[in-house]
């Protein structure tokens, strides 16, 4: 997404219209709406960074390899030992192997949803998604992130509660409505000219407007004077609250990855994924509670997805490109969070909406794996939880859980407990009927 134009000679009305357009287009006002009602600023508390592997990563090529399985199952990659005795992961993840004492692998998560949309709904709401996937893919129940944003107080005044880099696919608040979505940042933080469009109100303009009071008055004037009918109907007190993000120096500093040591930026990887992970750490450190990093876009891929069907590309060729980027970015994130003493109140999660078929498929000689919710792995790091462990296992061919079978609800119950949210808390669904955040599911006891 390109930056909003803000040349110095731009008339005030045009400048304010451009600023308001940025606020409206990217949902910053929705981000703040209702957040302030009855919520005292905590100045801290638990936070989460979720690295989302959209498309469904194969557990057989990442964290649950089966070297003794038949050839049509085990694939080409070999497992390597980690710094945790008995734990092995893919040979393409050597940096993560050296950080295994700082994460836990839940290898026995399973669900029955078959597609991307319904699997995402199942995994992130705790309610099964519709089998028939038809646009616009609006969830009937809130994602865990939408619910957390509504319920929890802000960690730091002036900072967004939830930042999405760049989005959370199929995201929605269900019965909560659109008021609890993320602050989306589509721009590439690896780009030399990276700026967040919502934060283009520079110091000179802030000074010229003479402080927050006059800034708000100017916005009120813009509201009265804009010519386009209906363009300002949604401008209310919560959009005013959103101006805090626009005008707070802390927000500008948090998004400025250029302040980081170049060597640390190199450690994360000088690509869009690596720098998004670094930005995620900066944002949490600055007071953002939730950061979601969508991770399909690796340079050199044939498509931006972990959806490794045999009919579309060679899974092993694409994993050769994709896994080193995952290894570098996530290992740097884990090590960085721990080195800064943030690991007790920052939970890092790496997962997708499903796994892939344990048995390889073949399309005109091209190998791949199809959709498979019956077995998937979730990586979790930090959160003050016991790390350096493998929880659960799958059968010898990786087809389904062998022991400690978990549902997505158990994973969500774990997150809700960590965040301090009662999952039995109710909200009105889209029909006005009260339903619980989770109707079932128990926190994973090995993590507490």
Residue pairs with C-beta under 8 A, 6 or more apart in sequence:
1 166
1 186
1 187
1 197
2 197
3 187
3 193
3 195
3 197
3 200
4 18
4 19
4 21
4 22
4 197
4 200
5 18
6 15
6 18
6 200
6 201
6 202
6 205
10 18
12 218
12 222
13 222
13 225
13 226
15 205
16 218
16 219
16 222
17 222
17 226
19 200
19 201
19 246
20 219
20 222
20 231
20 232
20 235
22 28
22 197
22 198
22 200
23 29
23 198
23 239
23 242
23 246
24 234
26 183
26 184
26 197
26 198
27 178
27 181
27 182
27 183
27 184
28 160
28 183
28 198
28 239
28 242
28 245
28 246
29 234
29 235
29 236
29 238
29 239
29 242
30 178
30 179
30 180
30 181
31 149
31 160
31 161
31 162
31 180
31 181
31 182
31 183
31 242
32 160
32 238
32 239
32 241
32 242
32 244
32 245
33 179
33 180
33 238
34 150
34 179
34 180
34 238
35 149
35 150
35 153
35 154
35 161
35 238
35 241
36 154
36 238
36 241
39 152
39 153
39 154
40 153
41 153
41 154
41 155
41 156
41 157
42 153
42 154
42 155
43 155
43 156
44 155
44 156
44 345
45 152
45 153
45 155
45 289
45 345
45 420
46 289
46 345
46 346
46 347
46 383
46 418
46 419
46 420
47 155
47 284
47 288
47 289
47 290
47 291
47 345
47 346
47 347
48 289
48 290
48 291
48 346
48 347
48 348
48 349
48 383
48 415
48 418
48 419
49 277
49 280
49 281
49 284
49 291
49 292
49 293
49 333
49 337
49 346
49 347
49 348
49 349
50 145
50 290
50 291
50 292
50 293
50 348
50 349
50 350
50 351
51 277
51 293
51 295
51 329
51 330
51 333
51 348
51 349
51 350
51 351
52 168
52 169
52 292
52 293
52 294
52 295
52 351
52 352
53 295
53 296
53 306
53 326
53 350
53 351
53 352
54 116
54 169
54 294
54 295
54 296
54 305
54 306
54 352
54 353
55 116
55 296
55 305
55 306
55 307
55 308
55 352
55 353
56 116
56 119
56 306
56 307
56 308
56 352
56 353
56 354
56 355
56 356
56 371
56 372
56 376
57 306
57 351
57 352
57 355
57 356
58 75
58 306
58 308
58 315
58 319
58 355
58 356
58 369
59 107
59 355
59 356
59 375
59 376
59 377
59 394
59 398
60 66
60 73
60 74
60 75
60 355
60 356
60 358
60 369
60 398
61 75
61 77
61 90
61 92
61 315
61 316
61 319
61 323
61 356
62 89
62 90
62 93
62 323
62 326
62 377
63 89
63 90
63 105
63 107
63 377
63 379
64 105
64 107
64 375
64 377
64 394
64 398
65 74
65 75
65 77
65 78
65 79
65 88
65 89
65 90
66 73
66 74
66 358
66 396
66 397
66 398
67 74
67 78
67 79
68 74
68 396
69 358
69 396
69 397
69 398
70 397
72 359
72 360
73 358
73 359
73 360
73 397
73 398
75 315
75 316
75 360
75 367
76 316
77 90
77 91
77 92
77 316
77 319
78 90
78 91
79 88
79 89
79 90
79 91
80 88
80 89
80 90
80 91
80 93
80 94
80 97
81 87
81 88
81 97
82 88
82 89
82 96
82 97
82 98
82 100
83 97
83 98
83 99
83 100
83 101
84 100
84 101
84 388
84 389
86 390
87 100
87 105
87 388
87 389
87 390
89 96
89 97
89 100
89 105
90 323
92 319
92 320
92 323
92 324
92 327
93 323
93 326
93 327
94 327
95 327
95 328
95 331
95 332
96 103
96 327
96 330
96 331
96 334
98 331
99 331
99 334
99 335
100 388
101 387
101 388
102 334
102 335
102 338
102 343
102 381
102 382
102 387
102 388
103 334
103 348
103 379
103 380
103 381
103 387
103 388
104 379
104 380
104 381
104 385
104 386
104 387
104 388
104 389
104 390
104 391
104 446
104 447
105 377
105 378
105 379
105 389
105 390
105 391
106 377
106 378
106 379
106 380
106 391
106 392
106 406
106 411
106 444
107 377
107 390
107 391
107 392
107 393
107 394
107 401
108 375
108 391
108 392
108 393
108 394
108 401
108 402
108 403
108 404
108 405
108 406
109 375
109 376
109 377
109 378
109 392
109 401
109 406
109 407
109 408
109 410
109 411
110 373
110 374
110 375
110 376
110 400
110 401
110 405
110 406
110 407
111 119
111 122
111 123
111 128
111 354
111 373
111 374
111 407
111 408
112 122
112 128
112 373
112 374
113 119
113 121
113 122
113 123
113 128
113 129
113 131
113 354
113 373
114 131
114 371
114 373
115 129
115 131
115 133
115 371
116 133
116 169
116 170
116 307
116 353
116 354
116 371
117 129
117 130
117 133
117 137
117 170
118 128
118 129
118 130
118 131
118 133
119 129
119 353
119 354
119 371
119 373
120 129
120 169
120 170
120 353
121 127
121 128
121 129
121 130
121 139
121 140
121 141
121 170
122 128
122 129
122 353
122 373
122 408
123 351
123 353
123 354
123 408
123 411
124 143
124 144
124 145
124 353
124 408
124 412
125 139
125 140
125 141
125 142
125 143
125 144
125 174
126 141
126 144
126 408
126 409
126 412
126 423
126 437
126 438
126 439
126 440
126 441
127 140
127 141
127 439
129 139
130 140
137 170
138 172
139 170
139 171
139 172
139 173
139 174
140 174
140 175
140 429
140 430
141 174
141 175
141 429
141 435
142 150
142 172
142 173
142 174
142 175
142 176
142 180
142 427
142 437
143 168
143 171
143 172
143 173
143 174
144 412
144 415
144 416
144 437
145 162
145 168
145 171
145 182
145 290
145 292
146 171
146 172
146 173
146 174
146 176
146 180
146 181
147 176
147 180
147 421
147 427
147 437
148 161
148 162
148 289
148 290
148 419
148 421
149 161
149 162
149 180
149 182
149 289
149 290
150 173
150 176
150 179
150 180
150 427
151 421
151 425
152 161
152 289
152 419
152 420
152 421
154 161
154 287
154 289
155 161
155 287
155 288
155 289
156 250
156 286
156 287
156 288
157 244
158 244
158 245
158 248
158 250
158 251
158 287
159 245
159 248
159 250
159 251
159 254
159 283
159 286
159 287
159 288
160 182
160 183
160 245
160 251
160 288
161 288
161 289
161 290
162 181
162 182
162 183
162 288
162 289
162 290
162 291
162 292
163 182
163 183
163 184
163 185
163 280
163 283
163 288
163 290
163 291
163 292
164 171
164 182
164 183
164 184
164 185
164 291
164 292
164 294
165 185
165 189
165 276
165 279
165 280
165 291
165 292
165 293
165 294
166 184
166 185
166 186
166 187
166 294
167 182
167 184
167 186
167 294
168 182
168 292
168 294
169 294
171 181
171 182
172 178
172 181
173 179
173 180
173 181
174 429
174 430
175 427
175 428
175 429
175 430
175 432
175 435
176 427
182 290
182 292
183 198
183 245
185 196
185 255
185 279
187 194
187 195
187 196
187 197
188 194
188 272
188 275
189 257
189 272
189 275
189 276
189 278
189 279
190 270
190 271
190 272
190 274
190 275
194 257
194 258
195 255
196 255
198 245
198 246
199 245
199 246
199 251
199 252
199 255
201 246
201 247
203 249
206 215
206 247
209 215
209 218
212 243
212 247
215 243
215 247
216 240
216 243
219 235
219 240
219 243
222 232
223 232
223 235
226 232
245 251
250 286
250 287
251 286
253 259
253 286
254 282
254 283
254 285
254 286
254 287
254 288
255 279
255 282
255 283
257 265
257 275
257 278
257 279
257 282
260 278
260 282
264 278
264 332
264 336
265 274
265 275
265 278
267 328
267 332
267 336
268 274
268 275
268 277
268 278
268 328
268 329
268 332
268 333
268 336
269 275
269 325
269 328
269 329
269 332
271 298
271 299
271 325
272 297
272 299
273 293
273 295
273 297
273 298
273 325
273 326
273 329
274 325
274 328
274 329
274 332
276 293
276 295
276 329
277 293
277 329
277 330
277 332
277 333
278 332
278 333
278 336
279 291
280 291
280 293
280 333
281 333
281 336
281 337
281 340
281 342
283 291
284 291
284 342
284 346
285 340
285 342
295 326
295 329
296 304
296 305
296 306
297 304
298 304
298 321
298 322
298 325
300 321
301 318
301 321
301 322
302 312
302 313
302 318
303 312
303 313
306 322
306 352
308 315
308 318
308 319
308 356
308 368
308 369
309 361
309 363
309 368
309 369
309 370
310 360
310 361
310 362
310 363
310 366
310 367
310 368
310 369
310 370
311 363
311 366
311 368
312 368
313 366
313 368
314 366
314 367
314 368
315 356
315 360
315 367
315 368
315 369
316 367
326 350
330 348
330 350
330 379
333 348
334 348
334 381
334 382
337 343
337 346
337 348
337 381
337 382
338 382
342 382
343 381
343 382
343 383
343 384
344 382
344 383
344 384
345 383
345 384
346 382
346 383
347 380
347 381
347 382
347 383
347 385
347 415
347 418
348 379
348 380
348 381
348 382
348 383
349 378
349 379
349 380
349 381
349 415
350 378
350 379
350 380
350 381
351 376
351 377
351 378
351 379
352 376
354 371
354 372
354 373
354 376
355 372
355 373
355 374
355 375
355 376
355 377
356 369
356 370
356 371
356 372
357 369
357 370
357 371
357 372
358 369
358 372
358 375
358 397
358 398
358 399
359 397
360 367
360 368
360 369
361 367
361 368
361 369
361 370
362 368
374 399
374 400
375 394
375 398
375 399
375 400
375 401
378 411
380 414
380 447
381 387
383 418
383 447
385 418
385 447
385 448
386 446
386 447
389 446
391 404
391 444
391 446
391 447
392 401
392 402
392 403
392 404
392 405
392 406
393 401
393 402
393 403
393 404
394 400
394 401
394 402
395 401
395 402
406 444
407 440
407 441
408 441
409 438
409 439
409 440
409 441
410 441
410 442
410 443
410 444
411 441
411 444
412 423
412 438
412 441
413 423
413 438
413 441
413 442
413 443
413 444
414 443
414 444
414 447
416 422
416 423
416 437
416 438
416 443
417 423
417 443
417 448
421 437
422 437
423 436
423 437
423 438
423 441
424 436
424 437
424 438
425 436
425 437
426 434
426 435
426 436
426 437
427 434
427 435
427 437
428 434
428 435
429 435
